[in-house]
């Protein structure tokens, strides 16, 4: 049986179209993180900046929401990392874990949700510590990342710094997604 060139081209086109639809369906169902009011790569206002050392901010955490949570998620974690800080070594501004699996958002300036644990930030203290890049630096990038974990809300000990959190979460991350925020002074 001989298949014409037109029939082969039609079959290839159909396979490409089906593959594209399947890829779009998977992407549409992917775990996704946003910061309401700030597009990916967008600039945040000074309300999020640190309130000490002449940073001029309100030290309020950015709003964050997530969707398409993978099945089996038992808790979430949120981190905020500035890869430009400390002259490229990076600065950790926020580590929060044990966020209830029933949540899918945190409002601008929200307190840590009940039962969650504030990890250690760049100051050696728990909680959110806002951006404060040097005056005159180009705006820094702040990676706001959410992790969907298969860990119970109370599975991790208190006072983990970013590295310790990542080590403890290894093997327990069902999905992670991030958005990039920018800030300069």
Residue frames as qw, qx, qy, qz and C-alpha x, y, z in Angstrom:
[[0.000, 0.891, 0.454, 0.000, 0.00, 0.00, 0.00],
 [0.427, 0.204, 0.023, 0.881, 1.37, 3.37, -1.06],
 [0.131, -0.810, -0.431, 0.375, 0.46, 6.54, 0.83],
 [0.403, 0.761, 0.182, 0.475, 0.48, 9.72, -1.15],
 [0.396, 0.163, -0.266, 0.864, 2.70, 12.65, -0.21],
 [0.310, -0.471, -0.075, -0.822, -0.38, 14.74, 0.62],
 [0.802, -0.447, -0.342, -0.201, -1.68, 12.04, 2.98],
 [0.723, -0.096, -0.373, 0.573, 1.71, 11.87, 4.72],
 [0.147, 0.303, -0.135, 0.932, 1.84, 15.65, 5.10],
 [0.543, -0.508, -0.208, -0.635, -1.70, 15.66, 6.48],
 [0.844, -0.352, -0.391, 0.101, -0.78, 12.95, 9.01],
 [0.551, 0.043, -0.300, 0.778, 2.35, 14.83, 10.09],
 [0.120, -0.421, -0.016, -0.899, 0.35, 18.07, 10.43],
 [0.711, -0.501, -0.311, -0.383, -2.26, 16.26, 12.54],
 [0.796, -0.228, -0.392, 0.402, 0.46, 14.82, 14.82],
 [0.318, 0.195, -0.193, 0.907, 2.03, 18.27, 15.27],
 [0.369, -0.483, -0.144, -0.781, -1.36, 19.83, 16.04],
 [0.807, -0.448, -0.363, -0.131, -2.21, 17.12, 18.60],
 [0.690, -0.074, -0.354, 0.628, 1.21, 17.47, 20.21],
 [0.084, 0.342, -0.081, 0.932, 0.74, 21.24, 20.47],
 [0.586, -0.516, -0.228, -0.582, -2.70, 20.83, 22.08],
 [0.844, -0.330, -0.388, 0.168, -1.33, 18.29, 24.56],
 [0.513, 0.091, -0.277, 0.807, 1.59, 20.59, 25.45],
 [0.173, -0.433, -0.018, -0.884, -0.76, 23.54, 25.97],
 [0.736, -0.488, -0.332, -0.331, -3.06, 21.41, 28.15],
 [0.773, -0.215, -0.381, 0.458, -0.12, 20.35, 30.34],
 [0.288, 0.208, -0.164, 0.920, 1.12, 23.95, 30.58],
 [0.390, -0.512, -0.190, -0.741, -2.38, 25.16, 31.46],
 [0.819, -0.477, -0.285, -0.141, -2.48, 22.66, 34.35],
 [0.623, 0.211, -0.444, 0.608, 1.02, 23.45, 35.64],
 [0.467, -0.669, -0.378, 0.438, 1.50, 24.74, 39.18],
 [0.311, 0.619, 0.152, 0.705, 1.59, 28.52, 38.80],
 [0.400, -0.571, -0.369, 0.614, 2.58, 31.38, 41.10],
 [0.202, 0.687, 0.228, 0.660, 1.73, 35.06, 40.71],
 [0.239, -0.321, -0.419, 0.815, 1.99, 38.20, 42.77],
 [0.148, 0.780, 0.598, 0.114, -1.37, 39.97, 42.28],
 [0.003, -0.980, -0.089, 0.176, -0.91, 43.50, 41.01],
 [0.141, -0.756, 0.544, 0.337, 2.68, 42.91, 39.88],
 [0.887, 0.415, -0.143, -0.147, 3.40, 41.11, 36.61],
 [0.900, -0.154, 0.145, 0.380, 6.34, 38.72, 36.35],
 [0.578, 0.215, 0.106, 0.780, 9.41, 40.97, 36.10],
 [0.085, -0.840, -0.264, -0.466, 7.40, 43.96, 37.36],
 [0.235, 0.347, -0.445, 0.791, 8.52, 46.52, 39.91],
 [0.448, -0.604, -0.642, 0.149, 7.18, 46.41, 43.46],
 [0.075, -0.859, -0.013, -0.506, 6.54, 49.56, 45.47],
 [0.178, 0.500, -0.600, 0.599, 8.40, 50.71, 48.57],
 [0.727, -0.418, 0.157, -0.521, 5.80, 49.24, 50.93],
 [0.987, 0.003, -0.159, 0.035, 7.68, 45.96, 50.44],
 [0.477, 0.568, -0.446, 0.500, 11.14, 47.43, 51.16],
 [0.577, -0.263, -0.579, 0.512, 12.80, 47.12, 54.55],
 [0.221, -0.909, -0.252, -0.248, 11.85, 49.74, 57.13],
 [0.614, -0.703, 0.105, 0.343, 15.33, 50.11, 58.69],
 [0.590, -0.245, 0.387, 0.665, 18.72, 51.43, 57.55],
 [0.171, 0.551, -0.147, -0.804, 17.18, 54.23, 55.47],
 [0.220, 0.136, 0.885, 0.387, 15.52, 51.69, 53.15],
 [0.266, 0.108, -0.061, -0.956, 12.32, 53.76, 53.31],
 [0.441, -0.138, -0.751, -0.472, 9.85, 50.92, 53.16],
 [0.663, -0.369, 0.116, -0.641, 7.00, 49.43, 55.11],
 [0.056, -0.314, 0.939, -0.129, 8.56, 45.94, 55.37],
 [0.742, 0.174, 0.372, -0.530, 5.34, 44.32, 54.13],
 [0.448, -0.063, 0.843, 0.291, 5.49, 41.02, 52.29],
 [0.307, 0.174, -0.478, -0.805, 4.20, 40.98, 48.71],
 [0.805, 0.137, 0.270, -0.510, 0.90, 39.34, 47.85],
 [0.075, 0.320, -0.900, -0.286, 1.31, 35.85, 46.45],
 [0.805, 0.124, 0.302, -0.496, -1.15, 33.34, 45.06],
 [0.051, -0.301, 0.907, 0.291, -0.87, 29.92, 43.47],
 [0.791, 0.218, 0.121, -0.558, -3.07, 27.61, 41.44],
 [0.836, 0.316, -0.423, -0.151, -3.14, 24.15, 39.88],
 [0.408, -0.589, 0.643, -0.270, -1.92, 22.55, 43.09],
 [0.469, 0.233, -0.836, -0.162, -0.62, 19.03, 42.55],
 [0.842, -0.381, -0.223, -0.311, -2.52, 16.20, 44.20],
 [0.838, -0.149, -0.372, 0.371, -0.88, 14.94, 47.36],
 [0.186, 0.535, -0.251, 0.785, 0.09, 18.43, 48.53],
 [0.572, -0.540, -0.579, 0.214, 0.07, 18.56, 52.33],
 [0.305, -0.802, -0.125, 0.497, 1.71, 21.96, 52.86],
 [0.513, 0.779, 0.066, 0.355, 3.35, 24.89, 51.07],
 [0.557, -0.501, -0.017, 0.662, 6.46, 26.96, 51.55],
 [0.340, 0.916, 0.124, 0.171, 7.33, 30.44, 50.27],
 [0.634, -0.367, 0.074, 0.677, 10.78, 31.96, 49.82],
 [0.302, 0.952, 0.046, 0.020, 12.02, 35.32, 48.55],
 [0.757, -0.257, 0.243, 0.550, 15.59, 35.37, 47.23],
 [0.243, 0.938, -0.123, -0.213, 17.60, 38.25, 45.76],
 [0.907, 0.106, 0.148, 0.379, 20.26, 36.69, 43.49],
 [0.397, 0.746, -0.047, 0.532, 21.74, 40.16, 42.85],
 [0.462, -0.859, 0.090, -0.204, 22.26, 40.96, 46.54],
 [0.688, -0.592, 0.360, 0.217, 25.59, 40.81, 48.37],
 [0.109, 0.692, -0.556, -0.447, 27.37, 41.52, 45.08],
 [0.640, 0.302, -0.591, -0.388, 25.95, 38.42, 43.40],
 [0.071, 0.138, -0.946, 0.286, 26.18, 35.98, 46.30],
 [0.432, -0.437, -0.650, -0.448, 22.49, 36.48, 46.98],
 [0.155, -0.163, 0.531, -0.817, 20.32, 37.46, 49.92],
 [0.259, -0.394, -0.877, -0.093, 17.45, 35.56, 51.52],
 [0.207, -0.279, 0.092, -0.933, 14.56, 37.83, 52.46],
 [0.708, -0.139, 0.205, -0.661, 11.87, 35.33, 53.42],
 [0.312, 0.072, -0.945, -0.061, 11.49, 31.67, 54.33],
 [0.586, -0.087, 0.355, -0.723, 8.02, 30.54, 55.37],
 [0.379, 0.082, -0.892, -0.233, 6.97, 26.89, 55.53],
 [0.014, -0.272, -0.888, 0.370, 4.24, 24.71, 57.00],
 [0.367, 0.129, -0.067, -0.919, 1.62, 26.80, 55.18],
 [0.603, 0.180, 0.690, -0.358, -1.67, 24.87, 55.28],
 [0.238, 0.084, 0.821, 0.513, -2.57, 22.91, 52.14],
 [0.170, 0.719, 0.667, -0.095, -6.00, 24.56, 52.24],
 [0.023, -0.801, 0.009, 0.598, -4.47, 27.94, 51.32],
 [0.675, 0.432, 0.399, 0.445, -3.86, 29.25, 47.83],
 [0.244, 0.748, 0.054, 0.615, -2.90, 32.87, 48.54],
 [0.472, -0.505, -0.358, 0.628, -1.42, 35.31, 51.00],
 [0.139, 0.945, 0.267, 0.126, -2.36, 38.98, 50.95],
 [0.356, 0.644, -0.218, 0.641, 0.01, 41.96, 50.80],
 [0.100, -0.535, 0.479, -0.689, 1.57, 42.33, 54.26],
 [0.838, -0.325, -0.291, -0.328, -0.15, 39.22, 55.59],
 [0.459, -0.588, 0.618, -0.249, 0.96, 37.67, 58.86],
 [0.139, 0.234, -0.957, -0.105, 2.24, 34.12, 58.81],
 [0.697, -0.226, -0.409, -0.544, -0.78, 31.81, 58.51],
 [0.694, -0.471, 0.398, -0.371, -1.76, 29.83, 61.63],
 [0.952, -0.082, 0.294, 0.035, 0.41, 26.77, 62.03],
 [0.713, 0.620, -0.122, 0.305, 3.06, 27.95, 59.59],
 [0.711, -0.517, 0.027, 0.476, 6.67, 28.53, 60.58],
 [0.267, 0.950, -0.162, 0.011, 8.79, 31.59, 59.76],
 [0.885, 0.036, -0.041, 0.462, 12.29, 30.55, 58.80],
 [0.452, -0.638, 0.057, 0.620, 15.44, 32.63, 59.21],
 [0.489, 0.856, 0.128, 0.110, 16.06, 35.55, 56.83],
 [0.598, 0.556, -0.208, 0.538, 19.24, 37.50, 56.00],
 [0.186, -0.743, 0.297, -0.570, 19.25, 39.21, 59.39],
 [0.264, 0.146, -0.888, 0.347, 19.39, 35.93, 61.29],
 [0.363, 0.103, 0.536, -0.755, 15.82, 36.50, 62.48],
 [0.271, 0.380, 0.877, 0.115, 12.56, 34.78, 61.54],
 [0.271, 0.765, 0.414, -0.413, 10.03, 36.46, 59.29],
 [0.547, 0.711, 0.280, 0.343, 9.95, 38.69, 56.25],
 [0.356, -0.630, 0.091, 0.685, 12.74, 41.25, 55.73],
 [0.529, 0.805, 0.235, -0.131, 12.12, 43.57, 52.81],
 [0.725, 0.409, 0.115, 0.542, 14.47, 44.53, 49.99],
 [0.216, -0.935, 0.057, 0.275, 17.06, 47.26, 50.48],
 [0.801, 0.314, 0.128, 0.494, 19.43, 47.27, 47.51],
 [0.425, -0.373, -0.009, 0.824, 22.21, 49.85, 47.57],
 [0.274, 0.849, 0.158, -0.423, 21.26, 53.29, 46.29],
 [0.197, 0.720, -0.478, -0.463, 22.28, 53.58, 42.65],
 [0.332, -0.090, 0.921, 0.185, 22.30, 49.83, 41.92],
 [0.412, -0.048, -0.592, -0.691, 20.17, 48.75, 39.02],
 [0.748, -0.251, 0.158, -0.594, 16.91, 47.30, 40.36],
 [0.156, -0.284, 0.942, -0.090, 17.49, 43.89, 41.90],
 [0.631, -0.072, -0.617, -0.464, 15.53, 40.77, 40.98],
 [0.403, -0.238, 0.691, -0.550, 13.56, 39.08, 43.77],
 [0.440, -0.005, -0.835, -0.330, 12.53, 35.49, 43.08],
 [0.580, -0.155, 0.419, -0.682, 9.26, 34.78, 44.91],
 [0.418, 0.145, -0.867, -0.230, 8.95, 31.00, 44.92],
 [0.736, -0.216, 0.302, -0.566, 6.23, 28.71, 46.22],
 [0.182, 0.243, -0.952, -0.050, 6.81, 25.01, 46.87],
 [0.836, -0.187, -0.095, -0.507, 4.02, 22.40, 47.04],
 [0.026, 0.449, -0.860, 0.241, 5.23, 19.79, 49.51],
 [0.726, -0.199, -0.612, -0.244, 4.14, 16.28, 50.45],
 [0.327, 0.048, -0.689, 0.645, 5.13, 17.10, 54.05],
 [0.320, -0.727, -0.604, 0.070, 2.64, 17.55, 56.85],
 [0.007, -0.915, -0.057, -0.400, 2.28, 21.13, 58.01],
 [0.508, -0.804, 0.284, -0.126, 4.27, 20.45, 61.20],
 [0.972, 0.114, -0.039, 0.203, 6.92, 18.16, 59.66],
 [0.577, 0.480, -0.217, 0.624, 9.81, 20.64, 59.66],
 [0.511, -0.496, -0.409, 0.571, 11.46, 22.12, 62.76],
 [0.026, 0.982, 0.165, -0.090, 11.39, 25.85, 63.47],
 [0.230, -0.869, 0.295, 0.324, 14.15, 28.32, 62.59],
 [0.774, 0.151, 0.440, 0.431, 15.39, 26.75, 59.36],
 [0.016, 0.639, -0.270, -0.720, 17.40, 29.08, 57.17],
 [0.662, 0.534, -0.205, -0.484, 17.06, 28.87, 53.38],
 [0.351, 0.449, -0.817, -0.088, 19.76, 26.22, 52.91],
 [0.190, -0.059, 0.906, -0.373, 18.44, 24.06, 55.76],
 [0.639, 0.358, 0.320, -0.601, 14.89, 24.39, 54.42],
 [0.625, 0.518, -0.441, -0.383, 15.99, 23.28, 50.94],
 [0.165, 0.323, -0.926, 0.104, 17.90, 20.32, 52.40],
 [0.354, 0.102, 0.782, -0.502, 14.86, 19.28, 54.48],
 [0.642, 0.468, 0.160, -0.586, 12.49, 19.70, 51.51],
 [0.251, 0.452, -0.766, -0.382, 14.64, 17.67, 49.11],
 [0.122, -0.057, -0.986, -0.096, 12.62, 14.67, 47.96],
 [0.074, 0.512, 0.750, -0.412, 9.36, 16.23, 49.19],
 [0.195, 0.450, -0.097, -0.866, 8.73, 18.92, 46.55],
 [0.562, 0.442, 0.699, -0.011, 5.77, 17.96, 44.36],
 [0.419, 0.700, 0.318, 0.484, 6.01, 21.18, 42.34],
 [0.329, -0.579, -0.116, 0.737, 7.57, 24.62, 42.57],
 [0.367, 0.701, 0.381, 0.478, 6.94, 27.80, 40.67],
 [0.374, -0.470, -0.167, 0.782, 8.14, 31.36, 40.90],
 [0.284, 0.886, 0.266, 0.251, 7.62, 34.89, 39.75],
 [0.564, -0.002, -0.113, 0.818, 10.26, 37.62, 39.63],
 [0.111, -0.953, -0.278, 0.048, 9.73, 40.99, 41.27],
 [0.565, 0.351, -0.088, 0.742, 12.08, 43.96, 40.88],
 [0.322, -0.919, -0.215, 0.073, 13.01, 46.78, 43.22],
 [0.593, 0.247, -0.109, 0.758, 15.61, 49.55, 43.24],
 [0.271, -0.845, -0.290, 0.358, 16.31, 52.77, 45.12]]
